Every structure is written in C-alpha cells, then in structure tokens.
Amino acid sequence: MSEANGVQVAEVVAQQLETLLEAGNYDGAKLLLGPVQEVDAAEAIGSLPRTLQALAFRLLPKDEAIAVYEYLDAAVQQTLLERLRSGEVLELVEEMSPDDRVRLFDELPAKVVRRLLAELSPAERRVTAQLLGYEAETAGRLMTTEFVDLKEFHSAAQALEIVRRRARDTETVYSLYVTDGSRHLSGILSLRDLVVADPEARIGDVMTREVVSVGTDTDQEEVARAIQRYDFLAIPVVDREQRLVGIVTVDDVIDVIEQEATRDLYAAGAVQAGDEDDYFQSSLFTVARRRVVWLLVLLVANSGTAAVIASKDAVLQQVVVLAAFIPLLIGTGGNVGAQSSTVVIRGLSTQRLQAIGAGRAVAREALAGLLLGLLLAAAVVPWAWLVGGNVTVAISAGFSLVVISTLAATAGSVLPLLFARLGLDPALMSAPFITTVVDVAGVFIYLQTASWLLQRAPTG
C-alpha cells in the first residue's frame, strides 16, 4: 500500500470512528480498528477531537495500544496521558520501547517525568535513566537497549533458540550481535546467516568480526549516514570501552533524516526551527518570533545598501536611469549566491564536498559565477541599451553583472564552509550574510563603475 493510500485509509477510519463513538457504538468502533494498521490507527485517533481520543484509544487491545501509542504525535501522547487513569498510564509507559519512552519524556514537563520515572519498575527505570543521561541528538539518546546478543561459544542451534525466546522483547532480530564475557562487541551476523549455518557450528566461526559501530556520543546525523552508507537495518552502539550498550534501527534514522531535512529547509529560508519542528501547529506569536530575528538582520543589512546608494546620489542625479537596473543586479546576485550556497551546503550535508576539497569547490563555483555573469551580461547589455538609451549605463550594467555574479558565487560557496568550520549552522547563517555581501558590494560596484565611465565619456 502506498503512502497516499495509507493517508486516505487513516482519513476514512477517522471519519467512521468519530461517527461510531458519538453514537455510542463502541463495539462497532472496536471492530473498525481491529484490521487497521497501527500507524493508520494512530493517525486516525490523532485526528479525532480531544474528547474522543482517549475513548478510542481505550478500545484497542493492550499490545496493539502500546504500538499505536508509539506512532502518535507528541502532543496527542501528552493529551492521552492527561486523560487516562494513572494505572493505565503507568502500564502504557512501562511497556513502551526504551527509545520511544525517552522521546516521550523529552516532550513532557520535568515534574511529570520525575513522577513517571519513580513509578517504573527498577529495570525500566535504570534503562530510561541511562538513555536520558546521554546528550540530546546523539546515538546514546537515539538507541534502544532491546537487542539480541549472543556468545561465540553458542552453537547455531542454541543461538536460534535464544532468538526465538527473546524475539518478542527486542526491536529487531534481523541483526544479531556477539559479545564476550565483558559485553565487548566482538562480531555480528544476520538472521539469514544463522538460519543457513550448520546447527552444530559455533557462532564464533560463522560471525563477521569486522563490525561497523558508532559511539554513544556520535551525532545522530553521523549515525544516519553510517546506516545509509552500509545499507544497515540497525547499527550497534558502543561505549568508550567498546562494550555493546544498544542499537539504532533504520526506522529511527528515517525520523532523524526527516527532522534534519526540516531544519535545513527552515534554515535556508531564514526561519528558526523549533524543537518539535511542527511549524503549522505553533501559535502565531511563536511563528513571528521564529521569523523576525533574521528579518531584522536582513533589515539592518539592507540599510548598508541604502547608505551606498545615498553616497552615490550625484551619479544617480546625473543619469537617473541608472537606478532602474539596481534591483536587477542585486536580485541576480542574490539568486546566484543562493544557488552556490545551496549546492555547497548540500555537499557538506552529504559529505560529497570533502571528496573534491573545499578549495576546489570554491574555485569551481567562482568560475561558474563568472561564466553565468558573462552569459547574463550578453543578454542584459543590449536590452539595457535599448531601454535606457545610454551606452554607458548598458556597459556599467553588463560589467557589474559579471563581477557581481562571480562575487556572489564565491561568497555563496565560501561562507557556508567558513560557518561550518566555526561550528555554526551553515544553512541558517549563510543566507543573511550572502544577501548583505551581494547587495552592498553589488550596488557599490555598479555605481562606482558608472561613475568612472561617465567621467571618461566624451562630452558634447
């Protein structure tokens, strides 16, 4: 079933579910939810009015309810916690996967988290506290501690029995990890390798010893790249002593990729992303607060352009038509700079830029800007001559366009690299600075060129 069909199913289920619940037909609602996929059931329940969400959720069987709850949006999860009885809440939180429980706790008030932690069983409390102790957006915070670990001395038959016994309580059984007596990660094998192995063969003889792993402090983007690079379903997480402490699964990485892509997209538009990245459910005040910061920065930056224009008022008074081409030049420069910054930021994100080196990337973009400027100037000069009726203005516009395009492409490639080196977000920081450089420098170059040409133009 495609994603579009899944969305349609969730919408239809939500409509029918609301009708049944309002009519008091709880048996019908329970039958309706029975065959529905957990993710679709979560979306359907999440789209119900708040007064009906808890009622619909209570109709789910216990095991299915826990799975559905993990798919719900954070806001809906919090609403259900408020509306369910304390015993139901505790049972729900107790049975959640550790990584999903930690993500829920990240969204809850500290007072509620302390109360829920205190009521968890000792084992679940210890695991949850361990994950909460890691830095946000790292492998340690993202991982789950539910995995199957084997020993080298196990036979394939013994290992299969262990997998059968622990399968229901683990995140995935497709990747199996081998540890020694001190829990150091020593090998890995897939479920397929285990199934086809001789039942009497030792795990140490069939496993792969070259294991790709990440540390607990590895940034979540690096974890996502590793899983993407090696096409893993899960990747092991080790502590500083190389002891296996958890795994990060591909479904969690997909969420990370979506979250990071959202942040980069907001940053490219000079919009400050919130922690929850749920822009359309934020209040108007929050929306304005996220967007006003960089708008103020750009406002101040554009005052520099106004100052340059004011300083060249004598030239503009002499040839008024010069002013007509200012928006064209700075607009083109901004577009060229945005193109260069976009490809460089994307190259940084995918780590493909490192393959050619920063210097070569900047030189490549600068030459591309020069070539684009020449092509655009070839089109603009005749048009400017025709519209303005002044060859000096046309030549000034064409020359400035070449210089501005080259400058914009260079700035668009250099600034993201500079901000990345300084540990700042290149996507968020580059846009206003590129705009500043291109606008101020572009107007100055244009008017200075026109002034120089006018002084040397023949009179009479």
C-alpha positions as a Python dict, from the first residue, in 0.01 Angstrom:
ca = {
    (1, 'M'): (0, 0, 0),
    (2, 'S'): (140, 342, -98),
    (3, 'E'): (177, 630, 147),
    (4, 'A'): (-104, 821, -27),
    (5, 'N'): (-339, 523, 15),
    (6, 'G'): (-234, 497, 380),
    (7, 'V'): (-329, 861, 439),
    (8, 'Q'): (-666, 803, 273),
    (9, 'V'): (-728, 496, 490),
    (10, 'A'): (-650, 697, 804),
    (11, 'E'): (-889, 974, 696),
    (12, 'V'): (-1173, 730, 625),
    (13, 'V'): (-1114, 543, 952),
    (14, 'A'): (-1111, 872, 1145),
    (15, 'Q'): (-1445, 981, 994),
    (16, 'Q'): (-1616, 648, 1061),
    (17, 'L'): (-1460, 619, 1407),
    (18, 'E'): (-1584, 963, 1510),
    (19, 'T'): (-1936, 879, 1390),
    (20, 'L'): (-1942, 548, 1580),
    (21, 'L'): (-1805, 697, 1904),
    (22, 'E'): (-2050, 988, 1900),
    (23, 'A'): (-2334, 737, 1850),
    (24, 'G'): (-2207, 528, 2143),
    (25, 'N'): (-2143, 226, 1919),
    (26, 'Y'): (-1823, 114, 2092),
    (27, 'D'): (-1840, -244, 1965),
    (28, 'G'): (-1856, -115, 1608),
    (29, 'A'): (-1562, 117, 1672),
    (30, 'K'): (-1361, -172, 1815),
    (31, 'L'): (-1435, -386, 1508),
    (32, 'L'): (-1341, -95, 1283),
    (33, 'L'): (-998, -54, 1446),
    (34, 'G'): (-921, -427, 1450),
    (35, 'P'): (-781, -477, 1097),
    (36, 'V'): (-631, -127, 1066),
    (37, 'Q'): (-250, -94, 1053),
    (38, 'E'): (-103, 54, 1372),
    (39, 'V'): (35, 366, 1204),
    (40, 'D'): (-301, 433, 1034),
    (41, 'A'): (-486, 376, 1361),
    (42, 'A'): (-252, 626, 1530),
    (43, 'E'): (-317, 888, 1264),
    (44, 'A'): (-693, 828, 1280),
    (45, 'I'): (-704, 859, 1660),
    (46, 'G'): (-477, 1166, 1648),
    (47, 'S'): (-716, 1344, 1413),
    (48, 'L'): (-1019, 1288, 1639),
    (49, 'P'): (-1149, 1563, 1869),
    (50, 'R'): (-960, 1560, 2201),
    (51, 'T'): (-1267, 1442, 2389),
    (52, 'L'): (-1281, 1123, 2178),
    (53, 'Q'): (-909, 1038, 2156),
    (54, 'A'): (-883, 865, 2495),
    (55, 'L'): (-1213, 684, 2435),
    (56, 'A'): (-1092, 544, 2102),
    (57, 'F'): (-753, 454, 2246),
    (58, 'R'): (-912, 250, 2528),
    (59, 'L'): (-1087, 31, 2269),
    (60, 'L'): (-754, -105, 2143),
    (61, 'P'): (-617, -437, 2275),
    (62, 'K'): (-329, -390, 2519),
    (63, 'D'): (-44, -500, 2288),
    (64, 'E'): (-180, -303, 1995),
    (65, 'A'): (-241, 5, 2211),
    (66, 'I'): (127, 24, 2305),
    (67, 'A'): (237, 1, 1940),
    (68, 'V'): (-22, 260, 1832),
    (69, 'Y'): (83, 495, 2112),
    (70, 'E'): (443, 496, 1989),
    (71, 'Y'): (323, 620, 1648),
    (72, 'L'): (117, 909, 1788),
    (73, 'D'): (237, 1269, 1770),
    (74, 'A'): (394, 1402, 2089),
    (75, 'A'): (102, 1640, 2152),
    (76, 'V'): (-152, 1357, 2127),
    (77, 'Q'): (61, 1137, 2355),
    (78, 'Q'): (59, 1409, 2619),
    (79, 'T'): (-318, 1456, 2585),
    (80, 'L'): (-376, 1084, 2639),
    (81, 'L'): (-152, 1081, 2946),
    (82, 'E'): (-368, 1357, 3094),
    (83, 'R'): (-695, 1176, 3020),
    (84, 'L'): (-605, 816, 3102),
    (85, 'R'): (-616, 679, 3455),
    (86, 'S'): (-284, 665, 3640),
    (87, 'G'): (-279, 284, 3626),
    (88, 'E'): (-331, 287, 3250),
    (89, 'V'): (-61, 548, 3206),
    (90, 'L'): (192, 353, 3411),
    (91, 'E'): (120, 28, 3224),
    (92, 'L'): (149, 209, 2890),
    (93, 'V'): (479, 380, 2972),
    (94, 'E'): (621, 62, 3129),
    (95, 'E'): (562, -140, 2810),
    (96, 'M'): (700, 117, 2566),
    (97, 'S'): (1034, 63, 2394),
    (98, 'P'): (1309, 246, 2587),
    (99, 'D'): (1395, 478, 2297),
    (100, 'D'): (1029, 569, 2238),
    (101, 'R'): (981, 622, 2612),
    (102, 'V'): (1278, 861, 2620),
    (103, 'R'): (1140, 1059, 2324),
    (104, 'L'): (810, 1089, 2510),
    (105, 'F'): (985, 1205, 2828),
    (106, 'D'): (1171, 1470, 2628),
    (107, 'E'): (834, 1629, 2546),
    (108, 'L'): (683, 1608, 2895),
    (109, 'P'): (723, 1857, 3182),
    (110, 'A'): (1006, 1768, 3421),
    (111, 'K'): (763, 1716, 3709),
    (112, 'V'): (564, 1457, 3514),
    (113, 'V'): (883, 1280, 3404),
    (114, 'R'): (1007, 1252, 3763),
    (115, 'R'): (674, 1103, 3873),
    (116, 'L'): (664, 850, 3589),
    (117, 'L'): (1027, 752, 3643),
    (118, 'A'): (962, 688, 4010),
    (119, 'E'): (670, 457, 3924),
    (120, 'L'): (856, 250, 3664),
    (121, 'S'): (993, -93, 3752),
    (122, 'P'): (1360, -86, 3864),
    (123, 'A'): (1483, -239, 3536),
    (124, 'E'): (1291, 3, 3311),
    (125, 'R'): (1382, 297, 3535),
    (126, 'R'): (1751, 211, 3508),
    (127, 'V'): (1739, 181, 3128),
    (128, 'T'): (1542, 502, 3088),
    (129, 'A'): (1771, 699, 3319),
    (130, 'Q'): (2070, 566, 3125),
    (131, 'L'): (1933, 689, 2792),
    (132, 'L'): (1826, 1023, 2938),
    (133, 'G'): (2181, 1068, 3063),
    (134, 'Y'): (2320, 1094, 2710),
    (135, 'E'): (2336, 1421, 2520),
    (136, 'A'): (2037, 1507, 2302),
    (137, 'E'): (2063, 1415, 1933),
    (138, 'T'): (2335, 1155, 1987),
    (139, 'A'): (2340, 782, 1927),
    (140, 'G'): (2307, 720, 2301),
    (141, 'R'): (1981, 914, 2316),
    (142, 'L'): (1851, 758, 1995),
    (143, 'M'): (1935, 393, 2062),
    (144, 'T'): (1728, 115, 2211),
    (145, 'T'): (1865, -138, 2457),
    (146, 'E'): (1638, -413, 2326),
    (147, 'F'): (1856, -634, 2105),
    (148, 'V'): (1970, -995, 2082),
    (149, 'D'): (2330, -1059, 2186),
    (150, 'L'): (2498, -1399, 2156),
    (151, 'K'): (2826, -1557, 2266),
    (152, 'E'): (3096, -1705, 2045),
    (153, 'F'): (3069, -2043, 2215),
    (154, 'H'): (2697, -2078, 2136),
    (155, 'S'): (2610, -2326, 1864),
    (156, 'A'): (2382, -2214, 1580),
    (157, 'A'): (2104, -2428, 1725),
    (158, 'Q'): (2143, -2267, 2069),
    (159, 'A'): (2151, -1921, 1913),
    (160, 'L'): (1827, -1987, 1722),
    (161, 'E'): (1661, -2091, 2044),
    (162, 'I'): (1778, -1769, 2210),
    (163, 'V'): (1640, -1565, 1920),
    (164, 'R'): (1303, -1742, 1942),
    (165, 'R'): (1284, -1682, 2315),
    (166, 'R'): (1375, -1313, 2302),
    (167, 'A'): (1223, -1210, 1967),
    (168, 'R'): (907, -1055, 2114),
    (169, 'D'): (1105, -835, 2352),
    (170, 'T'): (1356, -697, 2102),
    (171, 'E'): (1342, -416, 1847),
    (172, 'T'): (1475, -634, 1562),
    (173, 'V'): (1608, -988, 1520),
    (174, 'Y'): (1748, -944, 1170),
    (175, 'S'): (2084, -827, 1304),
    (176, 'L'): (2241, -1031, 1586),
    (177, 'Y'): (2541, -918, 1789),
    (178, 'V'): (2812, -1123, 1955),
    (179, 'T'): (2974, -1012, 2281),
    (180, 'D'): (3234, -1157, 2515),
    (181, 'G'): (3206, -1201, 2892),
    (182, 'S'): (3263, -829, 2949),
    (183, 'R'): (2999, -730, 2689),
    (184, 'H'): (3265, -610, 2443),
    (185, 'L'): (3134, -624, 2086),
    (186, 'S'): (3328, -893, 1902),
    (187, 'G'): (3115, -984, 1600),
    (188, 'I'): (2789, -964, 1410),
    (189, 'L'): (2578, -1195, 1197),
    (190, 'S'): (2244, -1170, 1022),
    (191, 'L'): (1946, -1389, 1094),
    (192, 'R'): (1991, -1537, 744),
    (193, 'D'): (2349, -1639, 826),
    (194, 'L'): (2227, -1804, 1144),
    (195, 'V'): (1943, -1993, 976),
    (196, 'V'): (2161, -2139, 699),
    (197, 'A'): (2451, -2227, 933),
    (198, 'D'): (2514, -2585, 1043),
    (199, 'P'): (2321, -2634, 1370),
    (200, 'E'): (2640, -2757, 1538),
    (201, 'A'): (2860, -2472, 1411),
    (202, 'R'): (2994, -2226, 1667),
    (203, 'I'): (2878, -1867, 1639),
    (204, 'G'): (3243, -1760, 1654),
    (205, 'D'): (3306, -1948, 1331),
    (206, 'V'): (3017, -1804, 1129),
    (207, 'M'): (3004, -1445, 1252),
    (208, 'T'): (3171, -1142, 1091),
    (209, 'R'): (3441, -989, 1309),
    (210, 'E'): (3476, -662, 1116),
    (211, 'V'): (3191, -473, 1281),
    (212, 'V'): (3090, -117, 1195),
    (213, 'S'): (2968, 59, 1510),
    (214, 'V'): (2913, 409, 1648),
    (215, 'G'): (2984, 557, 1990),
    (216, 'T'): (2721, 675, 2234),
    (217, 'D'): (2829, 1037, 2174),
    (218, 'T'): (2815, 1014, 1792),
    (219, 'D'): (2588, 1281, 1642),
    (220, 'Q'): (2260, 1143, 1512),
    (221, 'E'): (2334, 1272, 1160),
    (222, 'E'): (2656, 1070, 1156),
    (223, 'V'): (2458, 765, 1267),
    (224, 'A'): (2211, 818, 983),
    (225, 'R'): (2495, 848, 731),
    (226, 'A'): (2655, 526, 856),
    (227, 'I'): (2330, 330, 823),
    (228, 'Q'): (2272, 478, 477),
    (229, 'R'): (2631, 412, 365),
    (230, 'Y'): (2635, 46, 468),
    (231, 'D'): (2267, -23, 398),
    (232, 'F'): (2210, -149, 753),
    (233, 'L'): (1880, -229, 921),
    (234, 'A'): (2046, -143, 1253),
    (235, 'I'): (2386, -31, 1378),
    (236, 'P'): (2541, -123, 1715),
    (237, 'V'): (2625, 148, 1969),
    (238, 'V'): (2927, 102, 2196),
    (239, 'D'): (3060, 298, 2493),
    (240, 'R'): (3417, 418, 2535),
    (241, 'E'): (3528, 71, 2645),
    (242, 'Q'): (3377, -79, 2328),
    (243, 'R'): (3102, -251, 2526),
    (244, 'L'): (2774, -301, 2341),
    (245, 'V'): (2508, -82, 2504),
    (246, 'G'): (2239, -56, 2236),
    (247, 'I'): (2142, -39, 1870),
    (248, 'V'): (1995, 229, 1645),
    (249, 'T'): (1742, 95, 1396),
    (250, 'V'): (1667, 225, 1048),
    (251, 'D'): (1314, 342, 1142),
    (252, 'D'): (1462, 580, 1399),
    (253, 'V'): (1715, 703, 1143),
    (254, 'I'): (1436, 786, 898),
    (255, 'D'): (1285, 1011, 1164),
    (256, 'V'): (1625, 1176, 1213),
    (257, 'I'): (1666, 1237, 839),
    (258, 'E'): (1321, 1395, 821),
    (259, 'Q'): (1393, 1611, 1127),
    (260, 'E'): (1730, 1731, 994),
    (261, 'A'): (1588, 1796, 646),
    (262, 'T'): (1311, 2006, 800),
    (263, 'R'): (1562, 2208, 1000),
    (264, 'D'): (1783, 2266, 696),
    (265, 'L'): (1483, 2373, 489),
    (266, 'Y'): (1371, 2618, 757),
    (267, 'A'): (1726, 2747, 793),
    (268, 'A'): (1760, 2802, 418),
    (269, 'G'): (1454, 3027, 441),
    (270, 'A'): (1597, 3207, 747),
    (271, 'V'): (1328, 3058, 972),
    (272, 'Q'): (1430, 2941, 1318),
    (273, 'A'): (1302, 2583, 1361),
    (274, 'G'): (1151, 2481, 1691),
    (275, 'D'): (1248, 2167, 1875),
    (276, 'E'): (930, 1995, 1771),
    (277, 'D'): (954, 2117, 1409),
    (278, 'D'): (574, 2132, 1398),
    (279, 'Y'): (550, 2476, 1242),
    (280, 'F'): (183, 2471, 1144),
    (281, 'Q'): (64, 2381, 1493),
    (282, 'S'): (259, 2664, 1655),
    (283, 'S'): (91, 2985, 1773),
    (284, 'L'): (114, 3298, 1559),
    (285, 'F'): (335, 3462, 1823),
    (286, 'T'): (578, 3168, 1804),
    (287, 'V'): (572, 3182, 1423),
    (288, 'A'): (653, 3554, 1429),
    (289, 'R'): (929, 3506, 1689),
    (290, 'R'): (1099, 3241, 1477),
    (291, 'R'): (1097, 3454, 1165),
    (292, 'V'): (1156, 3805, 1294),
    (293, 'V'): (1517, 3754, 1406),
    (294, 'W'): (1665, 3708, 1063),
    (295, 'L'): (1426, 3959, 909),
    (296, 'L'): (1572, 4217, 1146),
    (297, 'V'): (1923, 4108, 1049),
    (298, 'L'): (1835, 4146, 681),
    (299, 'L'): (1673, 4483, 752),
    (300, 'V'): (1993, 4612, 911),
    (301, 'A'): (2197, 4461, 627),
    (302, 'N'): (1987, 4634, 364),
    (303, 'S'): (2048, 4966, 536),
    (304, 'G'): (2406, 4928, 411),
    (305, 'T'): (2273, 4915, 55),
    (306, 'A'): (2072, 5232, 119),
    (307, 'A'): (2384, 5403, 253),
    (308, 'V'): (2582, 5315, -61),
    (309, 'I'): (2304, 5447, -286),
    (310, 'A'): (2284, 5770, -83),
    (311, 'S'): (2662, 5820, -113),
    (312, 'K'): (2634, 5798, -492),
    (313, 'D'): (2340, 6036, -530),
    (314, 'A'): (2543, 6266, -758),
    (315, 'V'): (2584, 5990, -1015),
    (316, 'L'): (2216, 5897, -994),
    (317, 'Q'): (2111, 6260, -1042),
    (318, 'Q'): (2335, 6285, -1347),
    (319, 'V'): (2191, 5969, -1508),
    (320, 'V'): (1860, 5881, -1343),
    (321, 'V'): (1811, 5564, -1550),
    (322, 'L'): (2096, 5403, -1354),
    (323, 'A'): (1855, 5342, -1068),
    (324, 'A'): (1631, 5127, -1289),
    (325, 'F'): (1890, 4847, -1305),
    (326, 'I'): (1979, 4827, -934),
    (327, 'P'): (1702, 4571, -848),
    (328, 'L'): (1804, 4359, -1147),
    (329, 'L'): (2169, 4343, -1042),
    (330, 'I'): (2126, 4272, -672),
    (331, 'G'): (1840, 4029, -743),
    (332, 'T'): (2056, 3834, -988),
    (333, 'G'): (2347, 3836, -744),
    (334, 'G'): (2125, 3707, -466),
    (335, 'N'): (1998, 3426, -688),
    (336, 'V'): (2349, 3322, -796),
    (337, 'G'): (2468, 3331, -433),
    (338, 'A'): (2170, 3123, -320),
    (339, 'Q'): (2242, 2862, -588),
    (340, 'S'): (2608, 2831, -486),
    (341, 'S'): (2531, 2817, -113),
    (342, 'T'): (2265, 2553, -174),
    (343, 'V'): (2498, 2314, -358),
    (344, 'V'): (2779, 2368, -105),
    (345, 'I'): (2551, 2318, 197),
    (346, 'R'): (2411, 2005, 36),
    (347, 'G'): (2765, 1886, -32),
    (348, 'L'): (2855, 1942, 332),
    (349, 'S'): (2545, 1755, 446),
    (350, 'T'): (2610, 1452, 225),
    (351, 'Q'): (2990, 1475, 276),
    (352, 'R'): (3043, 1465, -101),
    (353, 'L'): (3216, 1802, -98),
    (354, 'Q'): (3502, 1654, 105),
    (355, 'A'): (3584, 1429, -191),
    (356, 'I'): (3695, 1723, -408),
    (357, 'G'): (3813, 1952, -127),
    (358, 'A'): (3695, 2295, -12),
    (359, 'G'): (3941, 2491, -227),
    (360, 'R'): (3842, 2316, -546),
    (361, 'A'): (3474, 2356, -465),
    (362, 'V'): (3513, 2733, -414),
    (363, 'A'): (3717, 2770, -736),
    (364, 'R'): (3457, 2570, -927),
    (365, 'E'): (3173, 2791, -804),
    (366, 'A'): (3368, 3111, -871),
    (367, 'L'): (3430, 3004, -1232),
    (368, 'A'): (3065, 2904, -1264),
    (369, 'G'): (2967, 3251, -1140),
    (370, 'L'): (3199, 3415, -1394),
    (371, 'L'): (3054, 3207, -1677),
    (372, 'L'): (2697, 3281, -1566),
    (373, 'G'): (2779, 3652, -1542),
    (374, 'L'): (2914, 3659, -1898),
    (375, 'L'): (2608, 3478, -2033),
    (376, 'L'): (2368, 3706, -1846),
    (377, 'A'): (2563, 4018, -1947),
    (378, 'A'): (2536, 3918, -2313),
    (379, 'A'): (2159, 3933, -2274),
    (380, 'V'): (2138, 4238, -2045),
    (381, 'V'): (2370, 4485, -2224),
    (382, 'P'): (2164, 4511, -2549),
    (383, 'W'): (1843, 4526, -2351),
    (384, 'A'): (1978, 4793, -2113),
    (385, 'W'): (2099, 4998, -2410),
    (386, 'L'): (1755, 4971, -2571),
    (387, 'V'): (1561, 5058, -2253),
    (388, 'G'): (1796, 5322, -2111),
    (389, 'G'): (1920, 5471, -2433),
    (390, 'N'): (2262, 5518, -2280),
    (391, 'V'): (2562, 5305, -2376),
    (392, 'T'): (2747, 5396, -2053),
    (393, 'V'): (2461, 5261, -1843),
    (394, 'A'): (2444, 4944, -2054),
    (395, 'I'): (2817, 4878, -2023),
    (396, 'S'): (2806, 4952, -1648),
    (397, 'A'): (2519, 4707, -1601),
    (398, 'G'): (2690, 4435, -1804),
    (399, 'F'): (3030, 4470, -1637),
    (400, 'S'): (2873, 4488, -1291),
    (401, 'L'): (2665, 4179, -1364),
    (402, 'V'): (2980, 3978, -1442),
    (403, 'V'): (3157, 4097, -1126),
    (404, 'I'): (2850, 4056, -903),
    (405, 'S'): (2779, 3703, -1029),
    (406, 'T'): (3140, 3600, -967),
    (407, 'L'): (3140, 3763, -623),
    (408, 'A'): (2802, 3610, -530),
    (409, 'A'): (2905, 3259, -634),
    (410, 'T'): (3232, 3292, -441),
    (411, 'A'): (3058, 3424, -129),
    (412, 'G'): (2787, 3160, -161),
    (413, 'S'): (3049, 2885, -152),
    (414, 'V'): (3295, 3036, 98),
    (415, 'L'): (3053, 3146, 372),
    (416, 'P'): (2891, 2804, 435),
    (417, 'L'): (3238, 2649, 459),
    (418, 'L'): (3352, 2924, 696),
    (419, 'F'): (3049, 2890, 924),
    (420, 'A'): (3077, 2511, 925),
    (421, 'R'): (3443, 2546, 1030),
    (422, 'L'): (3337, 2780, 1313),
    (423, 'G'): (3081, 2526, 1435),
    (424, 'L'): (2779, 2733, 1325),
    (425, 'D'): (2486, 2615, 1117),
    (426, 'P'): (2587, 2696, 757),
    (427, 'A'): (2229, 2681, 630),
    (428, 'L'): (2099, 2929, 888),
    (429, 'M'): (2394, 3169, 890),
    (430, 'S'): (2476, 3189, 519),
    (431, 'A'): (2154, 3339, 380),
    (432, 'P'): (2162, 3680, 555),
    (433, 'F'): (2537, 3722, 512),
    (434, 'I'): (2529, 3636, 141),
    (435, 'T'): (2246, 3886, 98),
    (436, 'T'): (2448, 4152, 279),
    (437, 'V'): (2767, 4097, 79),
    (438, 'V'): (2594, 4080, -258),
    (439, 'D'): (2361, 4376, -203),
    (440, 'V'): (2614, 4621, -62),
    (441, 'A'): (2906, 4520, -283),
    (442, 'G'): (2688, 4487, -593),
    (443, 'V'): (2538, 4834, -569),
    (444, 'F'): (2879, 4984, -491),
    (445, 'I'): (3043, 4812, -790),
    (446, 'Y'): (2763, 4916, -1024),
    (447, 'L'): (2751, 5283, -926),
    (448, 'Q'): (3129, 5312, -898),
    (449, 'T'): (3167, 5163, -1248),
    (450, 'A'): (2906, 5401, -1387),
    (451, 'S'): (3075, 5698, -1218),
    (452, 'W'): (3416, 5601, -1361),
    (453, 'L'): (3277, 5556, -1713),
    (454, 'L'): (3078, 5880, -1701),
    (455, 'Q'): (3387, 6077, -1602),
    (456, 'R'): (3568, 5942, -1908),
    (457, 'A'): (3279, 5960, -2150),
    (458, 'P'): (3323, 6218, -2430),
    (459, 'T'): (3117, 6534, -2386),
    (460, 'G'): (2949, 6750, -2634),
}
